[in-house]
Amino acid sequence: MPVTGRFAPSPSGPLHFGSLVAALASFCQARSQQGRWLLRIEDVDTPRVVSGAADQILHDLEAFGFSWDGPVLYQSDQFERYRYYLEKLLAEGSAFACECSRRSLREQGVDSGPLGQIYPANCRHKNLSPEGHSIRLNTESATSVAFVDQVYGRFEMNLPATVGDFVLRRADNIYAYHLAVVVDDELQAVNEVVRGADLLENTCLHILLQQRLGFSSPRYLHVPLVNNALGVKLSKQTGASPIDHENTARQLLAALEHLGHSPEAGLRNCRPDEVLDWATANWNPVRIPALPATSAEAIED
């Protein structure tokens, strides 16, 4: 089956070096297999969307030589699709309405797991109305979920014990990332997902949700994160500097090195599309290190 990959940034700010690493890895993984590379703007969390950021992301990608297949998909245009699958889960009894807030759970003293508060099933059998309440996936009958990542190997989580019933739609009617990304990947026929290693745990949630919806599960490849000089994951929230259009080749080469590849020195003087051609022709995911995040201080200077 032909490979279909995707890059799916959120428009909460401009792309930074960590975003470039993820874009480059997903692009090379798809293109090196003569596959399709899709672009999705994950603007499902509308209150966090920064005006103009989506257009800036497209401009950034073009400046770095990236080209994508087909039209850009915006999650904000997909809400009816998300509603359809959410109602399907509710009708089947796989999801339920919940009146608990993070504050109330914190006051209850619930334990924390790798993804935050472990939901203690307070509302699982209350039969609350979906209106005005959050919607959670019922994990009562779930067991451990495992998958084999192409970089990090076998990864497994006992979801009832470490996560509990997780949110699919918030009480303010904002659809959760988990539901949106699973539906999008299925409907776009994405069969290989390349993204940052901070989403390893989330992948187990997504696989369970795929199973509940009768979807197929893509192959997964998670890449090592990039830290800032303080040892914190590089992100828009931690003040990461936007990628620099004046220095495209150097940043692409640094991203390749972070991904375990050794680009030729002469590529520093090449156009970004020429660097991408070299990267695609020489791409080998086996070289990607299964390591904790490394510092991007040199790129941030």
HELIX and SHEET records of a PDB file:
HELIX    1   1 PHE A   17  ARG A   31  1                                  15    
HELIX    2   2 THR A   46  ARG A   48  5                                   3    
HELIX    3   3 ALA A   53  ALA A   63  1                                  11    
HELIX    4   4 GLN A   75  ASP A   77  5                                   3    
HELIX    5   5 PHE A   79  GLU A   92  1                                  14    
HELIX    6   6 ARG A  102  GLN A  108  1                                   7    
HELIX    7   7 LEU A  159  THR A  162  1                                   4    
HELIX    8   8 TYR A  177  LEU A  187  1                                  11    
HELIX    9   9 ALA A  197  LEU A  199  5                                   3    
HELIX   10  10 LEU A  200  LEU A  213  1                                  14    
HELIX   11  11 HIS A  245  ASN A  247  5                                   3    
HELIX   12  12 THR A  248  HIS A  258  1                                  11    
HELIX   13  13 ALA A  265  ASN A  269  5                                   5    
HELIX   14  14 PRO A  272  ALA A  281  1                                  10    
HELIX   15  15 PRO A  285  ARG A  287  5                                   3    
HELIX   16  16 GLU A  297  GLU A  300  1                                   4    
SHEET    1   A 3 THR A   4  PHE A   7  0                                        
SHEET    2   A 3 ARG A  36  ILE A  41  1                                        
SHEET    3   A 3 LEU A  73  TYR A  74  1                                        
SHEET    1   B 3 ALA A  95  CYS A  98  0                                        
SHEET    2   B 3 SER A 134  LEU A 137 -1                                        
SHEET    3   B 3 VAL A 167  ARG A 169 -1                                        
SHEET    1   C 2 SER A 112  GLY A 113  0                                        
SHEET    2   C 2 GLY A 116  GLN A 117 -1                                        
SHEET    1   D 2 SER A 144  ASP A 149  0                                        
SHEET    2   D 2 GLY A 153  ASN A 158 -1                                        
SHEET    1   E 2 GLU A 192  GLY A 196  0                                        
SHEET    2   E 2 ARG A 219  VAL A 223  1                                        
SHEET    1   F 2 VAL A 226  ASN A 227  0                                        
SHEET    2   F 2 THR A 294  SER A 295  1                                        
END                                                                             
